[in-house]
């Protein structure tokens, strides 16, 4: 007796796969984010980070395109540059310290994709970008909130 299992096509498998909510359902929209400019003095950014109790933020150009991220860790380099390289803080800008190669998500990404991205990266926040424009940002905590809404799967 020959047994040949019935195999589902990739399309059939995709149709049966669970659907998760989009990252845009949980992101902080761009108009509510604290953002920075590349030419902004780094001391001003440090003051904002401390006053607002945030760990960093997106760096945008004049057209609201994402050009980088500045974080607390990036700002700590200011101390080292001053102490070891004699680079005065008064002349330094965001462009001198920001991370330019930024990991992003598209608005089509779902919360499981975002969780996977956070698990495989040390970043705390991921910008949601479409055609270079920043739409918003999602954090690890936002994804944890999304996880509370996901129905438990039984295997």
C-alpha positions as CSV (number, residue, x, y, z in Angstrom):
1,X,0.0,0.0,0.0
2,X,1.4,3.4,-1.0
3,X,0.6,6.3,1.2
4,X,1.0,9.8,-0.3
5,X,0.2,12.6,2.1
6,X,-1.9,15.5,0.8
7,X,0.3,18.6,0.8
8,X,-1.1,22.1,1.0
9,X,0.2,24.7,-1.3
10,X,2.0,27.7,0.1
11,X,-1.1,29.8,-0.6
12,X,-3.3,27.5,1.4
13,X,-0.8,27.4,4.3
14,X,-0.7,31.2,4.3
15,X,-4.5,31.5,4.3
16,X,-4.6,29.2,7.4
17,X,-1.9,31.1,9.2
18,X,-3.0,33.2,12.2
19,X,-3.2,36.9,11.5
20,X,-1.7,39.3,14.0
21,X,-2.4,43.0,14.4
22,X,-0.3,45.5,12.5
23,X,2.5,47.4,14.3
24,X,0.6,50.6,13.4
25,X,-2.1,49.7,15.9
26,X,0.4,50.0,18.7
27,X,2.9,52.5,17.6
28,X,3.3,56.1,18.9
29,X,2.4,58.3,15.9
30,X,5.1,60.7,14.6
31,X,3.2,63.8,15.8
32,X,3.5,62.5,19.5
33,X,7.2,61.6,19.3
34,X,10.0,63.8,20.5
35,X,12.3,64.1,17.5
36,X,15.6,65.8,16.8
37,X,17.4,67.5,14.0
38,X,21.0,66.6,12.8
39,X,22.2,70.2,13.3
40,X,20.9,70.4,16.8
41,X,23.5,70.8,19.6
42,X,24.1,67.5,21.4
43,X,23.9,69.2,24.8
44,X,20.3,70.3,23.9
45,X,19.4,66.7,23.1
46,X,20.8,65.5,26.4
47,X,18.8,68.1,28.3
48,X,15.6,67.0,26.4
49,X,16.3,63.3,27.1
50,X,16.7,64.0,30.8
51,X,13.8,66.4,31.1
52,X,11.3,64.3,29.1
53,X,12.4,61.0,30.7
54,X,13.0,59.3,27.3
55,X,15.8,57.1,26.1
56,X,16.2,58.7,22.7
57,X,14.4,59.6,19.6
58,X,14.4,59.8,15.8
59,X,16.4,62.3,13.9
60,X,14.5,63.9,11.0
61,X,15.4,66.1,8.1
62,X,13.3,69.1,7.0
63,X,11.0,66.8,5.0
64,X,10.3,64.5,8.0
65,X,12.4,61.8,6.5
66,X,14.2,59.5,9.0
67,X,17.9,60.1,8.8
68,X,19.0,58.5,12.1
69,X,18.4,57.7,15.8
70,X,20.0,59.4,18.8
71,X,20.0,57.4,22.1
72,X,21.3,57.8,25.6
73,X,24.1,55.5,24.7
74,X,25.0,57.6,21.7
75,X,25.1,60.7,23.9
76,X,27.4,59.0,26.4
77,X,30.1,59.1,23.7
78,X,30.2,62.9,24.3
79,X,31.9,62.3,27.7
80,X,34.5,60.0,26.2
81,X,35.2,62.4,23.3
82,X,35.7,65.3,25.7
83,X,37.9,63.3,28.2
84,X,40.0,61.3,25.8
85,X,40.0,63.2,22.5
86,X,39.6,66.8,23.7
87,X,36.5,67.4,21.6
88,X,34.6,70.2,23.3
89,X,30.9,69.4,23.7
90,X,29.9,73.0,22.8
91,X,30.7,72.4,19.2
92,X,29.2,68.9,18.8
93,X,25.8,68.2,17.1
94,X,23.4,65.3,16.8
95,X,25.0,64.5,13.5
96,X,28.3,63.8,15.2
97,X,26.7,61.1,17.5
98,X,23.5,59.7,15.9
99,X,23.2,56.2,14.6
100,X,22.7,56.5,10.8
101,X,22.0,52.9,9.9
102,X,18.7,52.5,11.5
103,X,16.7,49.2,11.6
104,X,13.1,50.0,10.7
105,X,9.8,48.2,10.2
106,X,7.2,48.9,7.5
107,X,3.6,49.7,8.3
108,X,2.7,46.3,6.9
109,X,4.6,44.5,9.6
110,X,2.7,42.7,12.3
111,X,3.4,42.6,16.0
112,X,5.0,39.2,15.9
113,X,7.5,40.4,13.3
114,X,8.3,43.3,15.6
115,X,8.8,41.0,18.6
116,X,11.1,38.9,16.5
117,X,13.1,42.0,15.5
118,X,13.4,43.1,19.1
119,X,14.6,39.6,20.1
120,X,17.3,39.7,17.5
121,X,18.6,43.2,18.1
122,X,19.7,45.3,21.1
123,X,17.5,48.3,20.1
124,X,14.7,49.4,22.4
125,X,12.6,51.2,19.7
126,X,11.9,50.6,16.0
127,X,10.8,53.4,13.7
128,X,7.9,52.6,11.4
129,X,8.8,54.0,8.0
130,X,7.2,54.2,4.6
131,X,9.0,55.6,1.6
132,X,11.6,57.2,3.9
133,X,8.9,59.1,5.9
134,X,8.6,58.4,9.6
135,X,5.1,57.3,10.5
136,X,5.7,56.5,14.1
137,X,7.7,54.3,16.5
138,X,7.2,51.1,18.4
139,X,8.9,50.1,21.5
140,X,9.5,46.8,23.3
141,X,6.8,47.8,25.8
142,X,4.3,48.5,23.0
143,X,4.8,45.0,21.8
144,X,4.3,43.6,25.3
145,X,0.9,45.5,25.3
146,X,0.1,43.8,22.0
147,X,1.1,40.4,23.5
148,X,-1.6,40.8,26.1
149,X,-4.2,40.9,23.4
150,X,-3.0,37.8,21.5
151,X,-5.1,34.7,22.2
152,X,-3.1,31.9,23.6
153,X,-2.5,29.2,21.1
154,X,-3.0,25.6,22.0
155,X,-0.9,23.1,20.1
